[in-house]
Structures are given as C-alpha cells and as structure tokens.
C-alpha cells in the first residue's frame, strides 16, 4: 500500500523516522514535505500536498493512507479533512483510562478510527508522543481493516453527502 507523509517543522524529524519504519513494514512511501527543517514553515501547503494525493486515490477507489503531523497535529488534521474522501483521525497517545463501548468492549482510538470511520489519514501531535508510541500507532493504523459494516458505510456516506 502507498503511504503519503507530510509534516511541518514540528514533526520533521519524526516524519523521517516513521517513513523508514513504514518502508520496513513493506509499504511504499511518498514524502510530500517538508523537505528541510524550516522553523518558520506553514503546515497548510505541506499537508495539502499529501491530502490532495490521498483524496485523488480515495475518489478513484485506490487504497492508500497518509501519516501527517506537526507540533499539535490539530491544524494538520483540519487541513487534511477539507479534502473530499479524506478521513483524518488525530492521535496524541493511548487514553489515560480504559475506554469501552455500550456493550463493555475495550476500545482503542486507532482501531476504532479504522473500523468505525475507515480513517485513511492519521495526524500526530508529535510534541505529545514518543517515537515508539508513534510506531505502535502507525502499525495499528496500517494493519487494521475496515469491516464494511452497513452502519459504518452509511455514516461515511453521510459525511461525503453533507460536506
């Protein structure tokens, strides 16, 4: 699977480490920037390059993913979610307490984003997580399949219709 990467100065170093990690997992990576560490760069044009490519793939039915981020990951997720077909989840690390659904089943944010929302992009707040935490999240994000349950497909369809 192709995985697009983009980060501003706040995520520049960890982006490089995660790109190598994802290649080791057997995926094709494409670096969409930033290509050099510039403390004054702006995330919107950098993130939009990866989001545009992911959107184009999604609308063509091509499975791909994006790993995005910056200092907080917030603006990066907001930028990515402006593109049709991009469903970007934001991740700061494991929850401080166990989360359960209505049936009492244990929930994991990454797994839930994939299984319930078919998230195809993941934004990191790189100042809030370690490299090992990011690697664990990326592994989970890339290996969790979307089950195509009718209720989740219906909701994703509503996102596309109402946006």
Order of alpha helices (4+ residues) and beta strands (2+ residues): beta-alpha-beta-alpha-beta-alpha-beta-beta-beta-alpha-beta-alpha-alpha
